[in-house]
Amino acid sequence: MTLADRVERLEHSPTLRIAAMAKRMSNEGLDVLDFSVGQPDFPTPSTAKEAGKNAIDANRTGYTANEGILELRAAIAAKLRVENCLEYAPQDVIVSPGAKATLYFLAMALFQAGDEVVIPAPYWVTYPEQVRLADATPVFVEASESNGFRLTASELEAAVTPRTKAVILNYPGNPTGACYDRPELEAIAEVCLAHDLIVIADEIYEKLLYDGRAFTSIASLGPEIKERTVVVNGMSKSYSMTGWRLGYAAGPRDVIDAMGKIQSHSTSNATSIAQWAGLEALRSAAPDVERMVGEFERRRDVMLDRLLAIPGVTCPRPAGAFYAFPNVSAYFGRSHPGGTVDSALDLAAYLLEEALVAVVPGEAFGAPAYVRLSYATSVEKIEEGTGRMKAALERLG
Ligand SMILES: Cc1ncc(COP(=O)(O)O)c(C=O)c1O
């Protein structure tokens, strides 16, 4: 069959090769330590699980309003008011089957051929592909390791052209864990206002923030930037609810309505029982979130210490999320009996074969000097895996 051009424009994920190899090796009974997973390893908070089960028993299993049940949209609006100093009506909120779908509907609602969308690199793999699916052009701006992978206002300014429609900001970020401080956000917001840019603020890791840091949504910096920002968030990461598929956006009513139109003709509503579970998570799971954040922070510290103990490896301190993004380029050009390590892809393949450690090569995130390790796994596995990684790297000739 002849496939549509838009599919040809999509890139296959370079992570698939490593992921497929890791799976095959695990199936063969090998003790592979997998640091590639992008999801919390904790169970969904019990109150949310109960609410999901109760929703089934109460037969809340039919279609819901396309944009989500009013109770959940109101609870999200209340969360945004109390936690983020953002005033939205429930009608300014749309609930979707996962933040990935939220972002996709948003891209389809905003972008078209000729539009450029600034994406700071390293970036989450899905942003460029969604921009391309909407016929627009992703413009990558490298956020440097020396600045902790945070885009500066002047780097953004330099990337702006008359075609620039939006910038996608994700903090705390996947794959780096980087998070912006208020003055940095103020400077970025100024550039956005000066050039009439839309901000897509992907705040899905908002609650996974360490060292006592407080989260500032760029939309909360003032009414003008709020008018130009669509805030995206979801339940997957903060509430360990990846499989329930629940994401949401809040923003200008015309954008939310446009997203609703697209959602109504594609997925329809997010799963009814997931919405009731998500509502309960927002109401009562704060103590669970606090426990998970404490554990992630402990693991972050172990992961970072161990990575920095590997000669030649550098790694900015992740402020949030559950990923470390070490620079491994000191090992490029080094050899092993099976060949030479010329890239992060090669290095990831070498670590998998030689150390039974699965990491995601930085090529996937537009940053080929790095690999991503998720610390959504136990301290024991982090210690064992980073130990194996160090030994394997030291064996390179
Ligand atoms: C930065 C970022 N945004 C959005 C998502 C989408 O999350 P979900 O579709 O599970 O809500 C992810 C998931 O990996 C992510 O890392």
The ligand as an SDF file (V2000), in Angstrom:
LIG
                    3D

 16 16  0  0  0  0  0  0  0  0999 V2000
    7.8680   15.8040   28.5550 C   0  0  0  0  0  0  0  0  0  0  0  0
    6.6930   14.9090   28.4240 C   0  0  0  0  0  0  0  0  0  0  0  0
    5.5220   15.4370   28.0600 N   0  0  0  0  0  0  0  0  0  0  0  0
    4.4270   14.6780   27.9200 C   0  0  0  0  0  0  0  0  0  0  0  0
    4.4820   13.3170   28.1340 C   0  0  0  0  0  0  0  0  0  0  0  0
    3.2200   12.5290   27.8880 C   0  0  0  0  0  0  0  0  0  0  0  0
    2.6990   11.9220   28.9980 O   0  0  0  0  0  0  0  0  0  0  0  0
    1.2830   11.1890   28.9700 P   0  0  0  0  0  0  0  0  0  0  0  0
    0.8360   11.0690   27.5530 O   0  0  0  0  0  0  0  0  0  0  0  0
    1.5160    9.8650   29.6190 O   0  0  0  0  0  0  0  0  0  0  0  0
    0.3530   12.0500   29.7650 O   0  0  0  0  0  0  0  0  0  0  0  0
    5.6850   12.7120   28.4960 C   0  0  0  0  0  0  0  0  0  0  0  0
    5.7750   11.2450   28.6670 C   0  0  0  0  0  0  0  0  0  0  0  0
    6.8090   10.6330   28.5760 O   0  0  0  0  0  0  0  0  0  0  0  0
    6.8240   13.5330   28.6620 C   0  0  0  0  0  0  0  0  0  0  0  0
    8.0010   13.0220   29.0210 O   0  0  0  0  0  0  0  0  0  0  0  0
  1  2  1  0
  2  3  1  0
  2 15  2  0
  3  4  2  0
  4  5  1  0
  5  6  1  0
  5 12  2  0
  6  7  1  0
  7  8  1  0
  8  9  2  0
  8 10  1  0
  8 11  1  0
 12 13  1  0
 12 15  1  0
 13 14  2  0
 15 16  1  0
M  END
$$$$
